[in-house]
């Protein structure tokens, strides 16, 4: 199976050959006469991001494709490219975490040729979102968040960004599907779109026809590394909430129970839920008295029937808050109070 490619940032050139199968279904329907007014409205707020990364060289050296042969054992400087968009006139820019996560330095390139250094305000690896900041001399053009929940399969969408490091570019397509899970993390809930996006488009916006951001372009499925019309964007309804917390706090504090869990179908009088496989010693679940074999069915009265459902509900609870767990143990229904902990970096639930 072809794997999802999280759009790489190193600039490259490729020839994309057309074929009869490349025509998109969206073109079978009447198109607007032009997207020019929409592009004029939104493109000034879309930026290219140039990143310099320091990578460790192998002990015996080794070449990075497209770069000179390095000296053995010395760290190397790698240049990469991504995209972003302004959400405030003060220079606040949204992008993907994977664009800036290894950055030694970041520069933002604007459509008028201006280049400004940037620093990271905050990043969240679990949703692959980041916020960076430039200091402009004058207010900058910016765009507004849209409502991704209103986007339906078949709706027009316009993607913008910096493909292959070429600079501001736009493509048009439709929403192909909603709620895609790529298996990259517990918060996967992508919009799928057929507007072509390519390496370098990471972190760029997808717009509805009102010029509002409804997605942050993040990944593609491709056998070649280039667009085949299957791209994925983080929905704005998730991105907007994460970005607001990153601006305010620089990080996301998520709730944590401290248990390993697995889906459990209904059986022997116990309803379907989420079974506890292991309790982390000293964690919130252990303090609440949870035991392996417990089947969790609700949190604060909110039904949970799957591992992903439970993770998302718990993650949305504030660390330090109190919650009640509905669980089944040895055929008995129990209500157990728990003090929610804070999810450690890289942990499960």
C-alpha positions, 0 to 999 in steps of 0.5 A: 500500500502506498504510504502517506508522505508528510510533505518534505521541505527540501526544494527540488524540481520534478517533471509531472507528466499528464495522463488521461487519468489525471483529470479531476472530477471537479472539472466535470462541473461548471467552474467559476469564470475565474478564481482571480479575485479570490487569489488577489484577496488571500495570496498576500497573506501566504508566505514561504518559509526557508529553514536551515537545519543542522543534521549530524553527519554519519561517522564516515561522512556521506552526502545529502542528496543535492548538496556537496559532499560533507566532511566526515564527522562534521554536522551539516547545514541543510536548507529546506522550504515550507509554507505558512499563512498570516493570521494577524497583522503583527506577524503571527504565522501558522505552519506545520510542526514538521516544517520547523521542528529541526530549525536552526534558523527560520526566514519568512519570504513574502510575495513582495520580496521581503525577507524577515527572520522568525522565531517559534512561538509554540509547536505541537507534534501531536497535531503537526501544527506550529506558530512562528512570529516575525517582527514587521515594520508595518501591519501585514495582510492576514487571513481569517479562519473558516468553519471546516465543519461546513465543508462538504464532499464536492465543495470547491477548495483553493490551496496555496503555498510554496511547492518545491520552493518555487514561491507563492502558487495556488491550485484548485480542486474539491474536498474529496473526503472528510475524517481521514485517519492516516494512522499518524496520531490520535488526533488524525481527522484530515480533510482529503482534497484533490487540489494538487499539493506537493513537497514545500506546500507543508503548512500552507492554507486551503481556502473556501470560496469566501477566502477563509482558511478551512485547512492546513495542508500537511500530507499527500499519498503518492508513489512518487513523492509528487501530487497524484490528487490525494492530499490531506489538510488539518481541519480549521476547527482543530487547527484554530483551537490548537493555534490559540493555545500555542499563541497563549502558552507555547505548548498544549497541555493535555489530560492523561489517565496513565493507562494502556487501553484496547477496544473491547466489544460487548460480552457477558453482560458488559457493554462495549467500551475500552479495556484497561490493559495496563495501569502506569504505576504512580499515574492518575489511573493508579491513584484512582484505583483502576485495574487491568481488565476494567472496561471504561464506558463513559467519562463525565457521562460522555460515552466512549466506545473506542480507544481513539474516542477515549484518548480524545476525550481525556486529552480535552480535559484540563490537567488538574481537573476532576472527572468521573469514570464509568467502568465495568469490573467483574460484571458490576458497574462502578463510578470512579472519581479521578484527578486528571494528570498531564500527558507526558511528551510521547506518552500513550493515554 
